Amino acid sequence: MSDSPHYFNDCEALVDTILERLNNRIVLGLPLGLGKANHLVNALFRRACADPDISLSILTALTLERPRAGSELEKRFLEPVSARLFDAYPALKYAKAVRAGELPENIVFKDFFLQSGQWLGVPLAQQNYASINYTHALNELIDAGVNLILQLVTPAVATTDGSGSRFSLSCNPDISADLLDRRRSGALTLLSVGQVNAALPFMGGAADRPESDFDMILQDPAYEFGLFMPPNKPVSTADHAIGLEIANLIEDGGSLQIGIGSIGDAITHSLLLRHRDSELYGQLLDQLDAQRPEQSHAHRQPFTQGLYGVTEMLVEGFLELITAGIMTRKVDGAVVHAGFFVGSPGFYKRIAEMPAETRSTIAMMPVSYTNELYGDEPGKRHARAAARFVNSAMMVTLSGAVVSDGLADYQVVSGVGGQYNFVAQAFALADGRSIITLPSTRTRKGERHSNIVWDYPHTTIPRHLRDMVVTEYGVADLRGKTDAQVIAALLQIADSAFQPELLARAKRAGKLPGDHEIAQAHRNNTPERIEQALRPAMEAGHLPSFPLGSGLTEEEEHLAIALSKLSPLAGNTRAMLPLIIDGLRSKPGPGAQACLERMQLDRPRGFKERLYRALLLATLEADRS
C-alpha cells in the first residue's frame, strides 16, 4: 500500500498491470449498483473471455441494466426515455453474457441482489444468485478470497492541512469502506483500483477516503460517463393511502428508514403534508378511517424535534425531508447515515444543488453501521430512538410471514438485501418497529389477486418477526399477538373481495373460531372507497402522481400513469375491450393529442396501431377526467 496511487489514462494499460500484479487470478469484489467502475470491469471481462488462462470471479449485487419493454406500447414509451436517461451509462458486458447464457468456463459470477424483476426467467442469473443478508456480504467476499475491488470514485480533493488528496466512494461505501479499513489495518491484502467520474458528488462519512487507499486510479475524460438515472414511478391512489397511514406511525424525534419506490415517495409526501398542513393531513386520514387510536392525533402534528435517518439506501425522499426541515435530528453531526444510493435525474440534481453545509450532514457509511447495532451498540441504541423501519413486500401470509424477494417456483425477483437486517433490528431496539407495506391486491392479465394470502411456498421474513403491516385499508399491529389475533388483524386490512375466502380457510384450519366475523367497519375495503376518499385531494393537487418529480416530460408523465393502468390488463382481451370501445369513440384533447404524437400514434397505420391508439386514448382521457 503506497502513500499515493499510480494514475492511468489508458484502461487497457491499467488492466495489464492488474493481471500482472495478480498473476491472472482475479477474485473481484464489485460494488452494488452505481459504484461499479464500468470501463475497467468491461475491459477485464473482455480479457478473460479472450484468454482461458485468466481466472475471473465476479462477486457483486444489483447489476444495473436499462429497463426492458414488455409490450409494443411500453417499447414506444421507453425507447426515447432510455436514449435520454441511459445511453450515457456504459452497459456491463458480463450482464449481457449472463443474459445470453454464454459465460466462459474461466469466469464465475455470483450476485446477491438482482435488479427487481429484470432477471426472471434468465437461467444463469437465477442459478448464480446467492441469498445473502446485505451485512453478510462482506464476510462472503473475504471467505471467497477477494483480491481486487474496482470502484467508481469522485475526482480527488486536496486537503487543507497538506496531508494529501482525498477521494470519495460517494454512492457506495456500503461494503467497500469496510474492505478498505481492513486493508489499511493489514488484516486483508487486496488491490484497490478507482475509476474517476466527475458526475458523482463528493460525499462524507466513511465514503471520504485518503488517496493511499488506492493503488491505481483511472482518470481521463474518455472514461467519464453519465450516471444511471431511472425515472420515478407514478404514485397510485392506494400508494397515497398507505403513505398517509405510515406518516401517522412516525414519532417526532424518532428515527426513520424507508425504501425506494412509489410507496416510499408517498410516505415522504405524507410526512411533508403532516408537517406543512397538519389540518389537511388529519382530514385525509379521517376520510380513510375516522376510528383511530388516541395516539393517532399526536402523530398528526408538525415535527418540532425532527427525525434522524438511518438507512441502507439514501432515497430521494430523504433529501426532500432534509430540505423541508423535517430530518434535522443530528447523530454524530449527521441527520442521515446511509449505505448507498442510485436515483432519478432529480435525485442527482438535488444533491448537486444542496449547499455544502447541508450535504455534509449526510454521512455515507458501510452497511455494517446502518443495518446493524454491532459496533458502539450503546451509542446506536441511544441514537435510534423510536425507530420506524419501513420496507415493502409483495405478499403477506395470514401467519404474518412476509414475501418480498421471490416466487413460489424459487425464481428470484430481487433479493433479501437488508430487509431482514432492519426487521431484526426493530425487535432489538427498545422502542423500534418494523413496518411492512404493500397494496392489498395486484392485477395480472386483468384478474385481481389478493396480496394477503393464506400461505406461500417462499418466505423472506419469517412469521416470528411479524410486526406491523400496512395496506391502503389500514394498519395491522401483529407484534406479540396470537395466531388468531394476527389472522383477524390481517383480514381487516385485506380487500373485501377476498375476505370471505381467507376467513373460511382460517376457520377450516382451526386457526379462528367458527363464529368469528369480520367487523362491519372493515367489510367495505374496496378500491372504490379509497378512490372516493382521496380523489378530491388528488384532483386538487394535494396528492400528486409524482410528488418528488419524475425525470420525464409532461407528456411522458401522463403516459407513464396510463401505461401503469394498462400493463396489468395485458393478455386479457375481455378486460381491455371496454377501453378499446371507449377509445375508438373518443376524440383527443390537446393534452392527449400530444401524448399520442409522442407515441407515434396520432396517425395510426393498420389495425394494430388503431387498437393501441384506442387503448391509450381511453386510459389517458379516463385519467384526465
N, C-alpha and C positions, 0 to 999 in steps of 0.2 A: 504494500500500500504506500503510494508516494504522496508527497505533500500537494501536488497539483497534477491534473490529468494530462494525458497526451492528446492533443487536438488533431482531428482528421477533417478534411473537407472532401474526402472520397470514401463512399460507403464500402466499395469493394476492397479497398486497401485496409480498412478497419476490420472487415470480416477476415481477410488474410491473417491479420495479427491475432484475432480471436482464435482461429483454428490452429495457428502455430502455438499459441500460449497454452491451449487446452488439448493439444495433441489429437485433434479431430474427434474428441469425445465430449459432447455438449449435453448438459442437463440444464435446460433453460427455464428459469422462473420468469414468466411473462405476466406483467401486471394485469389485473382485472380491468376490462372496459377501455377507457380512454387513454390510459397511461402506457400503452404499447408503443415501442419505437418501430413503427411500421416498416420504414425503409430497411432498417437493419434486419428485422425479422424476415422480411421477404428475400433479402439477399442471402441470408444464412440458409433459408429453406431451399432456395434455388440451388445453392452449392450442394446441399445434402441430397437433393433429387438427382443431381448430375454425378455425384460421386458416392458409390455404395460403401466406401471405406470411412465415410463420415457417419458417426452415430449421433443422432439428434433426438432428444426427448424434449417435448414441449409440455410444460405444466402451466395451465392458465385458467381463466374464467372470463365469462362474458365477452366472447369474441363478437365484435360489432360488425353487422352487415346492414346494408341498406334494406328497407322493408320490401317485402315481396307481395305483388298483387295476387289476389285470389280470384279475380273476375276481370272481365273486359272493362267494366266501369272503373274498378279500382286501378287498373293499369292506366287508363286515360287520366285519372286524377294524379297518380303517383309519379308518372314519368317526368313532368315538368318540376314537381316538388323535389324529386330525387336529384334531378340535374342541378337545381339551385342549392340544395342543402347537403348533398352527399358526394357530388362529383369531385370535390377538392380533397376528399378523405381517401387515401390510398387503400384499395381493397387488399385484404390479407390473403396471400397465396395459399397458405395452409388451409384456410377455411374453404376455399374453392376445391381443394383436393379432397378434404373430408366430405364435402357435399357430393362430390363425384365418386367417392369410394375408391380413390386412387392414391392412397398413401404408400410410398415405397416401404420395403421391409426394414430399412435402416432408420426410419422415422417413427417415433412413438408419440402419440398425442393423448393428453388427459385434460378434461375440462370439468370443473366442479360447479359451474353455474352457466346455464345456457340463456341466450337472448330469448325472451319469452315467446314461445310458440314458433320460433323460427326454425327449429331443428326437429320438429315432429316428423316421423317417417324417414329420417336420414339415418341409415343403419350405423355407419361409422361413428357419428356423433352420439347416438344412443348407446352404442356398445362401449364407448370410451368416456362416458360420463361417470364421474365419481361423486357419490353422495357424501359430502363433507361439510360440516359446520364451518362457517367463514373463519372462525377463530382457530380451527384445527388445521387450516391450510398451511400455516407456517411450518408446523411440525412435519406435515406431509412433504413439503419441499425439502426440508433438511434431511428427512429419512431417505428421500429419493437421491440425495447426493447433489443437490443443486450447486452448480459451479459457475453460473452466468446469469446476470439479470440485464435486460435491455429495457431501459426506462426512458419515457419521454419527460424532458425537463424544461424549465424556463431558461432563458438566457442568464448568464452569471451576473450577479450584482456585487459590486465592490463594497467591502465593509468600511465603516467609518473609522475603525480603530487600526486599519492597516494589517489586519490578521489574514488577509486573503479574500478571494471571492467566494460567494455562496450561490448555490443553485437551489431551486425549489422543485420538489416532486409534485407540487401543485395538486393535480386531481387524484393522485394515487400514492399516498404514504401508507395505505391500508395494510400491506404486508411488507413492502419494500423497506419501510423505515426500521422495522424490527430486524430484517436481514442485514441492513447496513450497520445497525447498532452492534449486532453480534460479530460482524466482520471487524468493526473498529475495536472491539474488545479482544479480538484474537480467538474467539470461540468458533468462528466459521471462516473458511477460506473460499472466496469466490471472486470472479471477475465482474466488476461493476462498470457498465457502459451506459452512457446517456446520449440521447439524441435531442438537440435543442429545437424547441418550437416556440417562436415568439408569440403565438396565439394564446399560449397558456398564461394565466395570471399567476404572479408570484404570490404564493400562499405561505403563511407562517405555521407555527406549531412544529410538529415533528417533520413536516414537509420541508422545512428550511434546513439545508444541509451544507456542510463545508465542502469545498472543492476536492479535498483529499478523500472524500467518499467515493470518488470516481477515478478509475484507471484510464478511461478513454472517453472522449466526447466527440460526437459527430456534429459539426456545425458548418452549415453552408446554406445560402438561400435556396439552392436546388432541392434541399431536403425539408424545407418548411412546407406545411400543409394545413388546410382548414380542418377545424375540429368536427367531430361527429355531432350533428345537431338535429335530433329527432323533434318534430313539432309536437306541441302539446295536443292531447286528445280532447274532444268536447266533453263537457260535464253534463250528464243527464239529470233529469228531474230526480230520479232515485239517488244519484250521487249527491245531489244537494241536500236531500232529506237526511242521508247518512251524515253528511258534513255538519248539519245543524245539530244532530244528536250528539256527535262526538265533541263539538265545541262546548256542549253542556256538561261534559265529563272532565274538563280540564280545569285544574285549580290554579288560581292566581298565586304566583310564587313557586309554581311547580316546575317539573321537567318534562320535556316532550321529545318524542321520536315519531316521525311519520314517514311513509314510503312514497315512492313515485307513482304517478298515475292520476286519473281523473278524480278518484275519491280523495287522494291527498290534496289535490288542488281545491276540491270542495271544502275540505276541512280548513285549509288556510283561509278561504274566503269567509267561512262562517266565523272563524276566530276574529277576522278583521271586522265583520259585521257586528259581532258582540262588543268589540272594543269601541267602534266608532258610532254605532247606533244601537245601543242595547235595547231600547224600546222596540224597535222594528224586529230585532233578533228574537226577543221574547214573544212577540206576536206570531212570528213564523213558526216558532217552536210549539206554541199552543195550538196553532192551526193543524199541526201534525197530530198532537195529542195533548189535551189540556190537563189530563190527570197525571201529574208528575210528583215525585217525592219532594220533600221540603228543601233538600239541598240543591235542587234544580234552580231555585231562584237566586241563590248565592253565586251560581256559576253562569249567570246571565250578565254580570256586571263587567265594566271595563277592567283592564289589567292595570293595577297600580304598582304591584310588586314586580311584575314582569315574569317572563318564562326563561328557562335555560334549555338549550337544545343539545341533546347528546344522541347521535345518530350515526349509523354506518354510512348512509348516503346523504350528502348535502343536497337537499331538494330545493327547487326554485321558490317554493312557498316559504322556506326559512329566510331567504333573502328579503322577501316582502315583509315578513314579520319583524325582521330587524329594522327595516326602513320605517315601518309603521310605529315603532316604539313599543312593540309587544314583547319581543325577545330581547330583554335588557338585563336579565339577572346574570351577573358575571361569576364564573368559576375559574380561578387562576387567570384572571384577565380576559377570559373569553366568554362570549354569550352563546357560542356554539362550538362543540367539538364534533368533528365528522371525519369519516374514513376515506371517502372517495366522492367524486362527482362526475356526472355527464348530464347534459341538459339541452334544452331548446335554444334557438338563437337568442331569445330573450334572457335566458339564464346567463349566458356569457356576457351579454350587454350589461346586465345588472351588475355583475361583478366588476367589469371594466370601468363602469361609471361610478362605482361606490368609492367614496372618499377613503384615502389610505388609512385614516384613523379608524374608520368603521370596519374596513376589511381586516384590519389587524385583530379585531375581536372574533374572527372566525379562525379557529385553530384546527388545521388538518392533522389528524393523528392516526396511528395504526389501530386496526380493529381490536387488537388486544386491550386497548384503552377504552374504546367506546362501547364494545359489545360485552365486556366482562367487568366484574368487580375486582378481579385479581390485580395486585399492584396498588399500593396505597388504598386498600379496601376501606379503612375508616373514613378517609377523605372522600372517596367516591360515594359512600353511603350517605355522608352528610350533604354532599353536593346534589345528589339525585333525589331530592325530596319530592314527594307527591308525583312520582314518575308515572307518565302515561305513555306506554309504548304501543303505537298503533300500526298494525300490519294488515294487509289484505289477504283474502283467501278465495279459493274457487268454490269450495263446499265446506259445510259443517255437518257432521252426523248428529243424530239425536242423542248420542252419548257424550257429545261435546268435543269429539276429535276433529281436527282441522286438516283439510286437504288443500294444499297451497301450490304444489310444485309438480304433480304427476297425475297420470291417468290410471284407470283400472288395469290396463294391459302393461303397465310399468313404463309406458312412453313418458319421457321427462319433458315437461313443459318449460321449466326454468331451473329450479334448484332450491334447496333449503336456505342457502345463503346465510344470513344472520338472524332469520326469523326465530329459530329455536333459541338462539342466544338471548334475544330480548324478552321472549316469553319466560324463560327460566329466570332471567334477571329480575323481572317484575315480581316473581314469587320470592326471590331472595331479599328484596328490599322491603322494609317495614311497611311502607305505605304505597308501594308500587302496584300498578295494574297493567295487565296485558289486555289490549282491545283488538279484537279481530273484526274486520269489516268485510261485508260482501253484499251485493244486491241479492234479494231473496230469490230471484229467478234468472234464468238465461233462456234465450230463444235460439234454436238451431233448426234450420230448414223450416221455419215458420211454426215450429212446435215449442211451446213453453215447457221448461223443466224447472223443478224446484232445486235450489242450491242448498236448502235444508233437506237432508236425506236421512233415511233410516240407517243405512250402513254404506261403506265404500271399501273396496279392497286395498286402497292405498291411503296412507296417513302421513302427514308431515309433522303435526303436533299431536301427541297422544292425549287421550281424554283425561289423564290425571293432571294435566296442566290447563284444564278448561278454566276460563276466567270470564271475560266479558265478550259478548258477541253482539254486533250492531248491524241491522239491516235498515232499509228505508222505513220499516214498520216499528222500529224502536230498539230498546236495549234489553238484552238478556244477561243478567248477572248470575253467573254459574259457580263462582268460587265457593267451595265448601258445601255445596248443595248435594243432596242425594240424587240418585239417578232419576227418580220420579220427578223431583223438583226441576232438574235440568231439562228433562224432556218437556215438561209443562211450560217452562220459560221459553224454550226454543220454538215450541208450537205457536206461542203468542207473537213471535216476530216472523213467522213463515207466511207466505202468500196464502190467502184463504182458499184458493182453488186447490191447494194440495193439503190443507189441514185435515180433512176427513180421512184421507188415505193414511197419512202419517199417524194420526191418532189411533186409527184401527190397528195399525201394525204394532204400535206400542202396547196396546191392550192385549193383542194376541200373544205377544211375547211375555206378558205378565209384568211389564215394567210400569204400567199405570193401572189404577183401579178400574174395574169395569164400568163404574158410574161416572168416571171423570169426564168433564165437559170443558171446552174452551170458553172462557168468559166472553159474553156477548160483545164487550168493547173491543175484542180482538178478532171478531169474525168478519170484519169489513176491511181486511188487509188486501186492498186491490190497487192496481196501478191508477185506476180512475180516481180513487180517493186522494192519493198522493198528488196526482196531476191537478185536481181541483183545489187542493190546499195551497199549492205553490205556484201554479200557472200565473196568477196575477202578479206576483213578485218577479217572476221571470220576465213577463212582458214589460214590467216597469223598469227592468234593468237591474233589479236588486240581486238577482241570482243569474249572472251571465253564463253563457255556454263556455266562454274562455276567460275565466276570472284572472288568469295570470298572463294573458296574451297567448298567441299560438305559434308564431313564426310563419304564418300563412297569410295570403292576401285575403281581402274581404270576401271575394267570391269563393276562394278555397275554404274559408271557414264555413260558409253555408253548405258547400259541397261535402265537407267532412261530416257535418251534422247529418245531412241527408244519407250519405253512404253508411254511417253508423246505424241508421234505422233500416236500410235496405239489406245490408250484409246478413243479418240473422234470418232473412226470408229466402235467401238464395237457395235454390234447389226445391222450392215448393211453389209450383205454378199456381195452385189454388190460392195460396196466401198472397201472391203477387198480382193475381188477376184484377181485383178491385182497383189497385193502384194503376194498372195499365189502362183500365177503362177511364178512370178519372183523368189520367194524363193525356189520353187521346182527345178528351173533351175540353181540356184546359188550353187557355192562351196565356203565354208567359208575360208577366210584367217585366219592367226594365231590369230588376234585380235578377229574376230567374233567367231572363234572356242572356244576361252577362255570364251567368253560370253555365248555360248551355253552350255559349260560344267558347268558354274556357275548356269545355269537354269535347269540343268539335261536334256538337250535336244540334247546333242551331239550324243546320240544313241537312237533315238525315238522308242517307242514301241506303236504300234497301230496307227490307222488313226488319232485320235485327236492330239496326240503328234507330228505327222508329219506335221499337219496343224499349230500347234503352232510354230514348228521349222521354217517352211517356212515363216510365218508372221514375226517372229523375225529376221530371217536372211535377208529378203528383206529390212526391215527397218534399220537394222544395216549397211548393205552394202550401202544403199542409203545415210545414214548419213555420212559414211566414204568417199564416193565419192564426 
